[in-house]
Amino acid sequence: MKIAIVREPLAGENRVAATPETVGKLIALGASVSIETQAGAGSRIADADYAAAGASIAASAQAALKDAAIVLTVRRPAAASLAGVARGALVIGALDPHGNDGEIAALAQAGVTAVAMEFMPRITRAQVMDILSSQANLAGYQGVIEAAAAFERAFPMMMTAAGTVRPAKVFVMGAGVAGLQAIATAKRLGAVVSATDVRPAAKEQVESLGGKFIAVEDEEFKQAETAGGYAKQMSEAYQAKQAELTASHIAKQDIVVTTALIPGRPAPRLITRAMVEAMAPGSVIVDLAAERGGNVELTVPDRIVEHNGIKIIGYSNMQGRIPTTASQLYARNLLAFVTTLIDAKSKTLAVNWDDELVKATVLTRDGAVVHPQFAAAALVAAPKPAAELPAIAARKPPAKPALAKPAVVAAMADVPKKAAPDAQQSIPAAAEAVAPVSPKARPAAKKLAALADAAAPVSVAKKPAVKKPAAPKKPVPPAKDVP
């Protein structure tokens, strides 16, 4: 069982999918590990460190990948670069499938089993495998460090013989993993910190870190979270009030950090040009959603833009700016997942395809895109040889693509919107059917019940005839049409 790690081909990506620590543990599981030379150079990990941990150093990516059963990666590799791996090899990493249907279809055609770690379910046993949390945590930290470097003034209040220096004011928009770490980091640096979020539960989290929560806390806000922890769609009136409060607050801040990022969707617009122009010259905005278009109207991905004296930092790989720490956490996430795929006794690869972790993360298998979110799109994206078209048409009647639409409507989005008119609600249908009887209607109901009881003996004689309608037989004929 060979595990391969190669250098990340994307310019500016200095993280690596394994460290000497995790290499040693992978070898203890029964694997042999092959690493392309200089794969860890961007994270300050020398080839000699990998060799000391037991890995073999390959002179090229092709040599490292040859006959590999598992490929660990940070970014999605090109299908062509995986030539030489074992048939059905597991390619495990942050594969970013949203909007990249053609690339995912190409991985399927290459015969590899692609596993997207960003789809790891948020359950207790998978916390140690959660790459989104580990990397977002570092992005929140590094975002504040970048802001401090660009701010050109001190963060904490300083009382000196020459006078008092006021503390910097930092506003964090979004109190998820990245936002909470940004709050904590800014607070540790001595700033006066405030934050906002659409979830009422975030208020307690923000205040526990020493931040001030900013929101229009009316009755609608208090009910703005579903039982599942999702944010409800707010009314236009509330959105207008919240936007007005946010705009007035931003104008008084020195540093703003935005963290609203939804996988697979454009980042929501939180800060307009007018809001930027209301800030004082020398202020700094850090946009952690730059990779999806940014939360700020003026953000340019991977650049620092200066507008009216305000700097807008739009690095799309903020966690990659501290690659050594990011690689350590990322590699541990992968190690924890790979450990579940290897039989501890036989020390061989033994994937349980029914495991909820595997089912949630596998994108491609046996030459096809199997993840329900991308399977339909892959049929359109992947070019098929002309000889295969008739067979595919026979298996996929023209009417079947329409069956995918209800599944998309029923799925809950990351930020749920108002339910469609025909969407199922949380109240069971049986509960809706039972209407309460008003006190005025109770006498009439009793009379009807008495009449029904009196009529019961009459209906008994007719019961043999009632048994003739073949209620259970009716579903049988339609079943013949579904081979």
N, C-alpha and C positions, 0 to 999 in steps of 0.2 A: 504494500500500500504506500504509494509515493505521493507526497504533498509538495506542490510547487509554489514558489513565490517569485514574482518578477518585478522589475522596476516599473513604476507607474509611468506610462507614456505621456500623460497629460502635462503640459507645461505648467510649472508652478505647483504641482502636487508633490509635496515632499514627504508625505506619510507613507508608511509601509505596513503590510498586512501581518507581519510577524516580527517578533523581537527575540533576542537570545533567550529570554525567559520563557516565552511560549514555545519556541522551537524545542527546548529541552523537554517540555511537558508533552508535546506532540510525539516526540521520539519515544517517550515513556509509554505512550498509548499503543506503540507498535508500528509507527509510521517511520518512513525514511523521508527526510526533508531536503529538497534541493532549492537553492536560492541563487538567482541570477546575480552575478557580481555587481557590486555597487547598488544593490536594491535598497539598502538602508542608508545610503550616504546622505540623503536629504534629511534624515532624522538623527544624524550623527551616530550611526551604528556601522561599525567597520566589518568587513568580511571576516576578519580574524575573530571577532566576537561571535559571529554566527558559527564559524568553524569550531570554536572552543565549546559551543553548546551542542555540537554533534551534527550540524548540517553540512551538506556537501555544497561547494560553491561552483556553479556552472558558468561557463565562459559566455553564454548567450541565453536569451530567453527561450530559444528553440530547444537548447540542451536541457534547460531546467524543466520545460513542459513535457518533454518526451516521456510518454507512457504514464503521465501523472493521473492518479485517480481523483485527486482533489486539487483545485487551484484556488488559493486565497488571494483576494484582490481588494484594493480600496475602491477603485472606480471600475465601471463596466468595461471589460476588454472588447476589442473588435473581434468578431467571429473568426476573421482570417488569421488573427494572431494566435489562435488556439490549435492550429494544426499540429498534430503529433500527440495530443493528449489521448488517454484511453477512451474508448467508446463509452458514452454515458457519464463521463467525468463530471464531478460536482464543481461548479464554478460559483464560489461563495463570496459575496461582497455587497457593497452599496451599488446596486445596478441601475437605479434611477429609470425605471421603465416608463413612467408617465410621459406621454408625448414622444416616445421613442419606439413605436410599434415595429418599425422596420428593423431596427437593431435587435430587438428581442426575437423577432421572427428569424433573423439570421442566426442567432445563437441556437434556436431550435433546430434549424436545418443543419447546423454544424454537429448536431448529435450530442451536445452537452446538456447536463441538467443544471440550469441556472437557478441560483437561490438568492433572492433579494432580502438582505438582512434588515432593510428598513421596514419590512412588513411583519417583523417579529411581533406577536401579540403582546399586549400590555398585561401580562399575568405574572403572578409571583415568581414562578420557576424560571421565567424568561427575563427577569430584571437584569441579570448579569450578562445577558446577550443583547441588550437594547443599545444598538449603536446610535440611534437618534438621541437618546438621553445623554450618553457619554460625550458625544461630540457637541451637542447643543450646550451642554454645561460649560465646555471649554470656550465655545463661541461667545457666550455671555460674558465670561471672564475677560477674554482677549479683546472684546469690543470696548470694554471700559478702559483697558490698558491703552488701546489705540487712541481713544478719545483723550486720555490724560496726556499722551505724547503730543497730540495735535492742539491741545487747548492752550499751551504755552503759559499757563498760570498754575498756581498751587491748588490742590484739592481741599486740604483741611484748613480750618481756621487757625491762624497763627497770631499769637500775641507777643510782639517783640518791642524792644526799646524804641525802634523806629516807627512803631504803630501796629495796628491790628490788620491782619489780612482776612477778609471775609471768606467763608467756605464756598466752594463751588456748588451750584444747584444742578442736580442731575434728575432727569425725568425719564423713566423707563416705561415704554408702551408695550404691554403684554407681560403677564406674570406666569409664563410657562417655565420650563426648565432653564432656558437661556435667560429669560427675564429675571427670574429669582436669583440666578448667579450674578447677573449684572447689578442687581440691587445690593447684594451682599458685598460684592467687590467694591462698588462705589462707596458704600458705607464704611468699609474697612479703610479706605483711602481718606476718609474724613469729610466726604461730601454730605450735603443735605439732600436726601433722596426722597422722591415721590414716584408713584407708579399708578397705572390704570390697567384695567382688564374688563372684559365683558362679563366675566363670571363673578357672581357675588361671593363665592367661596374664596376667591383670590384675595379679598380684603384682609382676612385674617392672616394669610401667608405673607402678604406684603408688610403688614404691621409687625409680625413676629420678627422680621429682619430689620426693623427700625425705620421702615419707610412710611410715608404718608399716602393713603389711598385717595385717588382723585376720581370721582364719578358722580353722576347725578343719581343719588340714592333715593329714588321715589319708589312707589309700590310696584311699578313695572319692572324696575331693576331688581327688586327683591325676589321676583318670580322669573328671573331671566335664565334659569338653569333647569334642564329636564332632570328626571329621576336618574337618567344614565350619565349625568355630568356634562351634557352638551349645552352649549349656549343657544338660547332661543333667538329667533329673529325678532329684533326690536322694531317698534313702530317708527314711522318716519318722524313723528313729533319728538320721540325720545332721542333718536339719532341726531336731530337738529340741536336739541339742548346739550347733548353730550359733545357734539362738535364745537359748539360755542364755548363750552367750559374748557375743552382741551386747547382750543386756539388761544384763549386768553392766558392759560397756564403756560403754554409753550413760549409765549412772548417774554416770560420772565425767567426762562431757564438758560443756563450756560451750556449744558450738554443734554442731548436727547438721544436715547437708544431705542430703536424700534425693532421688535422681534416677531411680528405677526407673519408667520410663514406656514402655508398650507400645502403639503406635498401634492404635486400633480396639478396645482392651480396657480393662476397668477396671484401674486401677493396683493392683499387688500391695500388700497391707498389710504394712508393715515395722515400724512402731512402734505399740504398743498404748497404751491409756490408762495402764495400770500402768507402762509404761516411761517415759512422760512424767512421771508423778507421782514417779518415782524420781530425777529430775533435780533439781539445786539451783535454788532461786528465782533468777531473773535469767538463766537459760539461754535459749537461742533455738533453735528448729527452723525450718528453711526447707524447705518441701515443694514441689519442682519438678514434681511430678506432680498438682498440684491440679486441673488441667483434666480429669483422668480419675478424679476421686474422691479422689485423694491417697494417699500412702504412710503417712500418719499417721491414726490413728483419729479424732483431734479436729480435723482440717483442715476449714476452711470456705473454699470457693473465693472468691478475691478479697477476703479479709479477714485481719486479724491478730487471732488469738484469744489471750487470755491465760488460762491455766489453772494455778492454784496458783503463780502468779508466773512461769510459763514462757510465753514468747511463741511462737506458732506462725504463721509467715508462709505464706499460701497464695495468692500472686498467680498467676493462671492464665496470664498473658502476661508472664513475667519479662523476656524479651528486649525486649518492647515498652516497658519502662521506661527503656531507653537507645535511643530510636527513631532518633536520627541515625546512630549506628554500625550499628544493626540494618538500617536502610534501605539504607545503603551496601553492605553485604555481600549483602543479599537482592536488590537491584537488579542487582548483578554476576552473581549466580546466574542470574537471568532473562535477562540480556543474553547470557550464554554459551550458553544453550539456544536462544534466538531466532536467534542467529547460525547455528546448524545448520539452521534452517528456511528460510533465505534464500539464493538462488543469488547468489554473489558477482559473477558476470559480468553477468547480466541484471538484477540487483538487484530480483528479484521473489520473491514467496513461492513456495517449491517444497518442500513437505513430502514427505519420503520416508517413506511409511507403513510400510515394511518395516524402518526403522531401529529397532534394539533400544531406543533411548531413547524413541522415539515410541510403540512398541508397549507399553512398560511403563507409560507415563504417561497415555495417552489414555483418558478415561472414556466420553465420548459422541461419536458421529459419525453424520452422516446421519440424525438424528432418533431414534437408538437408543442405549441404554447398551451399549457394546461391551467394556468391561473384564471379563475372566472372573470376577473376584471379585464383581462387582455386577450382572452382566447378569441372572441368575436372579431376584434380589431386585427388580430394576426392573420385571419383568413383573407382579409383585404390587403394587408401590407405585404405578405409574403408572396413573391412570384412563384407560380407553380408551372412545372414542365407541361407542355401541351398534351403529352401522352397520359398524364395523370388527371386531366380535367374531367373526362367522362366519369371516371370512378368517383371523383370527389362530388360531382353533381348527383351521382346516384345515392351517395351517402347523405348528402345535404340537400334536401328538396328546397325549392325557392321559397316556400312558406316558412321555413324554420328560422331564418335570421330575425323575423319579427318577434320570435319568442323571447329574444334577449332583452327587449325593451322593458317588460314589466320588472325584471330583476334589477335593472338600473334605477327605475323609479322607486322600488322598495328599499334599496340600500340607503342607509343613513350616511350622510356626508360628514366630513370633519367638522364643519360648522353648519348644522342643520338649518334649513330654511322652513318657511311655513309649509305645512303639508298640502299636497295637491288635493283637489276636490275628491279624487277617487282613491286617495291613498288610505291605507288602513290606519286607524288610530289606536292609541294604547288601551282604550276601553274594549273589552271582548265583545264580540257581536251578540253573544248570548245575554250579556248584561244589558245591552242596549234594547234587546227585544222585550225584556220584562219591564213593563211600565208600571209604576205604582198606581194603585186604585184609590181614587179620592173617597173621602167619607160619604159624600152624597151618592156615589155610585155603588156603595157596598150592598144596600138592600136589593137593588136590581141584580147584582152579581149573585146574591144568595138565591134569588128566585130562579135564575138561569141554572145554578148548580142543582136546585131541587128538580127542575124539569129534566135536567140531564140524567139525574138518578132514576127518575120515574121512567124515562125512555130506555134505560139500560136493558131491562128484560126483553123489550121488543127487539133490540139490536142483536141479542144473542142468537136468535133463530137465523139471522142473516149471516152469521160469521162464517159458515162453511163457504158461502159464495164469495165472501170477501177475500178468502185465501187464494182464489184463483188468479187474480192479477199478479203477474210474475215480476214483482218489484225487484227481487234479487237477480232475476234473469235478464232484466233490461240492460245492465251494464256489460253483459257478456258479449253481445255482438260488436259494440264499438271496440272491444279489446282486440278483435281480429284485425282491425285496421292499424294497429300499432305493433308492427313486427319487432 
